[in-house]
Amino acid sequence: MKLQTTSNSRVLVKWLKRSVIIALLCLFLLLIALWLISPVRPVAWIPSSNSGLIEDFYPNDHLYSHSPNSSTIKHRQKEFLQGVGLGPEDIVISDDGYLFTAYADGRIIKTLVAPIIDSFDNDNVTRLDVMEFANTGGRPLGLKLDIQNNLIVADAERGVLSIDQQGKVTVLVDEVNGKALKFVDHLAIGNDGVIWFSDASTRFDYHGFMYDFIEASSTGRLLSYDPKSKLTQVHIDGLFFANGVAMSEDNSFVLINETGRSRVHRLWLKGEKAGDSELFIQNLPAMPDNISANNGLFWLPLIALRDPKVEALAQYPLLRRIIGGLPKWLLQASSSYGFVAAFNEQGQLVHNMQSDKGYQAITSVVEYQGFLFLGSLENDSIAVIPAPQ
């Protein structure tokens, strides 16, 4: 009996060893397969300092439940345009009172903004008269109105577009130096009519944007297009996912967000420093998306908090290449935090508004008549809150 038990134990040990070897071999082959099929070619990089949500960026609930300047606790966030479309990433409001936003299916809609403001303190559901203004046939992201009231669109798939008041779509620029623009993301328009816009990546398009963050090859750019001369120029390159663009109040400089490194660059357009670029804001605790300017303030939506576990992979390009071979649905990031900040033209923090409730994954902030209008790539509505005083 003892001999039989010993024999069975040996068989079991051999089986376990063989199983472990087979499992390790399968794992090795899987890792090799992921490495081979991965579309990314990662590079090592060094993340900037991240102190987290402390001091000036202390956690709070100002974005959702109460005013930063009041001790009265009350619900202060309201959503509109629910179910009209998915992903209203940016918002622009015309001088004649129309709000424009754009969706993942290519539609751009407009609605009067007055009923939104008038009904903000009303608990009843507000039904808005929504009109389809145009469909770009691509993925419209950034929106701005020019002096002729044409809607200028940063379309991730089609380039920089102009849409007249009748909804006719014209492509202004879809290539630079003979190469197609891969991922036009956001824009701003100077007083001289020049359109400043971001090309988030020259490696990956909108549908593969997560690969750009895995690869960290920093191919984003800030460009300009002059409608008069039809000239397109590259002004800053080497950006880790170029994103939001905004002009200073006097048009002496333009800002460009570098989402992957959680910072903002300034390019001087006038004065002794004209043509020079420098860091304007750095070491942010979250990743900036779009940016808008209003009366000397820059409103900065921070789409997601920085993740130390993700940034710990910065020095391991081989591992990131393997991760890049995983199915896309496993790589989709989602934010469960709302974060908006405002800075003055000296780069100093003026407002810090956060919440882990309500509207989250915010990609745009537009100030209008005492309210902040919020957009998001992940939501099917826009949100409105009173602007801090």
N, C-alpha and C positions, 0 to 999 in steps of 0.2 A: 504493500500500500504506500509506503514511504517512497519507494522508487518511482511509482507511478505519479505521485504528487510532484516529486522533483522534476520528472520528465515533463509534466504539464507546465510547470513553472518556467522551464527553459524554453518551451515552445511559445509561451506567452511573452517572455522577454524578447525572443527573436522577432515575434510578430510586432511587438511594440516598437522595437528598433527599426524594423523595416517600414512600419507606418510613419514613424518620425522622419526617416530619410526620404520617403516618398512625398510626405507633406512639405518638407523643406525644399525638395526639388521642384515641386509644383509652385511653391511660393516664389522660388528663384526664377522659374520660367515666367510666372505672372509679372514679376517686377521687370524682367527683360522685355516682355511684350508691351507693358505700359510705357517703358522708356522708349521703345522703338516707335510706337504709334503716337506718342505725345507731340502735339504741334508746337510746343514751346521750347525755346533754347535759353534757359534761364542764365542770368549773370548774378554774381554775388554783389550785394550792396549793403550799405550801413545805414540803418534807420536813424532818424534824428532823435534827440532826447525827448522823452515823454514822461512828464511828471503826473499825468492823469488829471482827474477832476479834483483839483485842489486850488487854493488861493483864488485868483481871479476867476477861474473856471469851476468854482465850487458847485456841487450838485444842487439843484433847486427844482421847483415845480412851476416856475413862472410861465412856461409855455402853455400850461394847461389850466391851472386852477385859480390863480390869483395874480393881481398886478404886482410887478416888482416894486412899485412905489406906493403900495397900499397894504395895510394889515388885514383888510377885509378879504376873507376866503370866499371865493365864488368860482363857479364854472365860467371860463372865459374863452373857450374855444368852440367854434361852430363850423360844421362841414356843409359844403354846397356842391351842387352838380353830381350828387351821388348816382353812380350807375351809368353816367353818360358815356364814359370810356375809361380805359385803363391807362394809367401812367401819364397824368398831366404834369410833365416834368418842369415846364416853365410857364410863366404868366406875364402878360403885358396888358396895360390898360391905356386906351387911347384918350386923346384930349376931349373927344365927344362922348366919353363915358362908356365905352364898350370894353369888356374884358375878353381877351383872347387866350386860349390854351390849346394844347395839341396832344394827340393820343397815339398809342402804339400802332393803331391801324392806319395811320397817315392822315386822319381827319384833324382839321383845325376848326374849332367852333368859336362863336362869339355870343355874348349875352350882355345885357345892360348891367352895369355894376351897381347902380343906385338901389335896386330892390334888395341886393345883398346887404348893403350898408343899412338901409332903412329897417330891415327885418332882423338885424343882428340880435337885438335884445328880446325878440319875439320867440317864444318856445315852439310855435307852430312850424310845421314843415313848409319851407318856402319853395314854391314852384317857379322856376325861371323859364323865360322864353328863350330857348337855345336854338341858334341857327348854325347850320354847317356853312362855314365860310369858304373852305377849300379842302382838297385832299392832295397831298404832295406825292402820293404813291411811294413814299419812303417812310422814314421815321423822323418826323420833325421833333427837334429838341429845343434849342434856344430860340427865343422870339424877341424882336425889337421892331419899333416903327420908325421909319425914316421921316425926313422933313416933308415929303410928299404924301405921307400917310400910307405908304406901301408897307406891308408887313414883310420884314426881312427875317428869313428863317435859316437856322443852322440845322440842316437835315443830315442825319448820320449816314444815310445811304446815297443821297443825291447831291450834297454839297451845299453851297450858300445859294438860297433862292430868294426871289422877290415876288410877292403876290400883291397885285393891284386891288383896288377897292371892289372890283367885280369878281375877284377870286381867280384871276388868270395867273398861272404859275410860270415864272421865267427863271431859268438857271443862270445865275451870275458867274459862278466859278465852281468847277468840279475837278480841277487839276492844277498842279503847280509844277513848273519846270518839266512839263511833259508827262508827269505821273499823276494818276488819279488820286484824289483825296480819299483816304481810307475811312475816316471817322470824324466828320465835322460835328462839333459838340455844342459850342456856345458862342455868343458874339456880343459886341457893343458897337455903337455908331458914334463917331466923332462929330463935332460941330461942322467940320469940313466935308462931311458925307462919307468919309473913309470908313469902311467896315473892318473892324478888328475881330478875328475869330480864331478859335482853337481847333486844331486837328489832334484829337486825343492820342492817336497812335498811328504809326505807319505800318505796323505789323498786324494788327487785328482790327476787325470791324466791330460794329455795335453788338452783333449777336455773339461775338467771342470776346467781349470786353474783359471777362474774368481771366482770360489767358494773359492779358497784358499785365495784370497784377501779379500773376504767378511768375511770368518771365522777367519782369523788372528791367527790360532793355532800354527804357527811357527814350522813346522815339517821338514823344509828343512835341507839338510846335505851336507857337503864336504867329499868326499870319495877318496880313492886311490886304484888302482889296479896294482899289480906287475906282468907283463907278465911272469917273470921267476919263481916266486914261486906260481903264480896263487892266491895270497892272496889279498882279498879285505878288507879294513879297513875303519871305520868311524872315522874322525878326529874332525869335528865340527858338532854339531847338534843344534836344536832349532832356525834355521834361518827362517825368514819370507820370503819365496820364494827364495831359493838358486838359483843363476843364473850363471853369467859369471865367468870363472876361468882363471888365468894367472900366469906364473912363472916370477920371477925376472931374470935379465940378468945373474947373477951368481948362480941362483938356490938356493939362501939362504932362500927364502921365496916364498910362494904361496898366491895369492889373491883370495877371493871369494866375489862376489857381493850378497848383501841382498836387493833384489828389493823392497820388501814391506816396509822396513824401510829406504830406500834411503841412503844406506851406503855400505862401503866396509871393509871387515875384512882381516887381514894378519895373516897367520900361519907361524911361523919361523920353518925352516927345518935344519938350521945349526947354530953353534955358541952357546953362553951361553943361549940364549933364545929358543933353539930348543925345539919344542913341545908346546910352548906358543902361544896363539892367542891374538890379540888385534885389536882395531879399527884402520883402516888405513885412511879412508876418511869418514866423517859423515856430517849430516845436508845438504845433497845435495838438490837443489831446484827441482830436477826431479828424476825419477826412473831409475837406471842403469840396463841395460840388459846384453849383453856380455861384454867382455873386451879382449884386445889383447896387447901384449908387442912388442916393437920395439926399440932397441938401447937405453934402459934406460927410455923409455916413456911407459906409459900405456894409451892406447886409450879407452875411455869410452863412448859408445853410451848411451844416456839418452832417453828412448823410449817415455816418457810422462812427462809433468810437473805435479808436485804434486797439488792435488785439495783440498783446505781447506774445501770445503763442504763435500767431502768424508771423510776426516780425522776427521771432526767434529763428525762423527758417531762412532769413535773408542771406546767411553765409553758407547755405547748403543747396546750391543750384542743382546738384544731381538728384537730390530728394524731390525738389520742386518739379523737375522734369518728369519724374515718375508720377507725381500727383497730377500733372497736366494731362496724363494719359487716361485718367478716370473719366467716366461719363459726365457730360455737362451738368446733368441735374444734381450730381453730387458736389459740384463746384459752385453752385449758385449761392451767393451770400445774401443774407437778409438782415436788416437792421431792426431792432426792437427798442429804439431810443429816438427821442426828438431833441434836436439841438440846433439853436440859432444864436449867432453872435453878431454884434455890430462893432465896427472899428471906425475911428475917425481917419482923416487923411494923413495923419502922422503915424498910423499903425497902432494906435492905442485902443485897448478894449473899452467900449462904452456900455454895451449891453450884453448880458449873459443869460440866455433863456433856455431852460432844459425841462424835460419831463420824460418819464418812462411810461406815461399814459397818453391816450389820445392819438393825435396825428404823428406819425413817425416816418423815418427814412426820408427826411425832407431834402429836396433838391433845389428848391427856389424860394426866395423871399422877396416880395415886392411891397414897398410901403406906398399907401395911397389914402389920403384924407383921414389920417389918424388910425388906420388899420394896417395890419400885415397880412398879405395874401400868401399862402403857402402851397407849393406844389410838390409832387412826389412821383418817382418812377414806379413805385409799388402800389399806390393807392388808386381807387376808382372815384376819387373826389378831390376837391381842393378844401383847404381849411382857412379860416379867417379868425384873427385875434386882434384885440386892441393893441396899437403900437405903444410901447413905453414912452413916457414923456421925459 
